[in-house]
């Protein structure tokens, strides 16, 4: 079973985006995107919605 961070990373890569591109459209920093994908942060629903909307 994949973690949430792994799912976010997989979906980002399927779109052909780099972390910088996801960060720009979701208004998040690249280090935060990295921490999300490595499951180092607890994501709020607000952040998940911003990532998912893109």
TIROKE-532067 format. One record per residue (C-alpha): residue number from 1; x, y, z; residue in three letters. Coordinates in steps of 0.1 Angstrom, whole numbers, plus 2048, in hexadecimal, padded with zeros to 3 digits. Each point is the difference from the previous one (the first is absolute). Layout:
<atoms>
(atom NUM,(X,Y,Z),'Ala')
...
</atoms>
This chain:
<atoms>
(atom 1,(800,800,800),'Unk')
(atom 2,(80D,822,7F7),'Unk')
(atom 3,(803,81D,818),'Unk')
(atom 4,(7EF,821,7FA),'Unk')
(atom 5,(821,80F,7F7),'Unk')
(atom 6,(808,7E5,7E7),'Unk')
(atom 7,(7DD,805,7F0),'Unk')
(atom 8,(807,825,7FC),'Unk')
(atom 9,(822,7FA,7F1),'Unk')
(atom 10,(7F2,7E6,7E8),'Unk')
(atom 11,(7E3,816,7F4),'Unk')
(atom 12,(818,81E,7FC),'Unk')
(atom 13,(817,7EB,7EA),'Unk')
(atom 14,(7E3,7F2,7EC),'Unk')
(atom 15,(7F8,824,7F7),'Unk')
(atom 16,(825,805,7F6),'Unk')
(atom 17,(805,81B,81A),'Unk')
(atom 18,(81E,808,814),'Unk')
(atom 19,(7FC,80A,825),'Unk')
(atom 20,(805,824,7F6),'Unk')
(atom 21,(7E3,7FF,7E8),'Unk')
(atom 22,(7E8,7F0,81A),'Unk')
(atom 23,(80C,819,81A),'Unk')
(atom 24,(7F9,81D,7E8),'Unk')
(atom 25,(7DC,7F5,7F8),'Unk')
(atom 26,(7F8,7F6,824),'Unk')
(atom 27,(812,81E,80F),'Unk')
(atom 28,(817,7EB,815),'Unk')
(atom 29,(826,800,803),'Unk')
(atom 30,(816,7E5,7F0),'Unk')
(atom 31,(80E,7F6,822),'Unk')
(atom 32,(7DC,7FB,80C),'Unk')
(atom 33,(7F7,7EB,7E2),'Unk')
(atom 34,(81E,7EB,807),'Unk')
(atom 35,(7F7,7FC,824),'Unk')
(atom 36,(7DC,7F6,7F5),'Unk')
(atom 37,(80D,7E6,7E9),'Unk')
(atom 38,(817,7F1,81A),'Unk')
(atom 39,(7E4,800,81A),'Unk')
(atom 40,(813,818,817),'Unk')
(atom 41,(7E2,817,806),'Unk')
(atom 42,(7DC,7FB,80A),'Unk')
(atom 43,(7EB,80F,7E4),'Unk')
(atom 44,(7E1,814,807),'Unk')
(atom 45,(7E1,7FD,7EC),'Unk')
(atom 46,(806,823,7F2),'Unk')
(atom 47,(822,7F6,7F2),'Unk')
(atom 48,(7F3,7DF,7F2),'Unk')
(atom 49,(7E4,813,7EE),'Unk')
(atom 50,(819,818,7F1),'Unk')
(atom 51,(816,7E3,7F4),'Unk')
(atom 52,(7E2,7EC,7F4),'Unk')
(atom 53,(7F0,81D,7ED),'Unk')
(atom 54,(81E,800,7E8),'Unk')
</atoms>
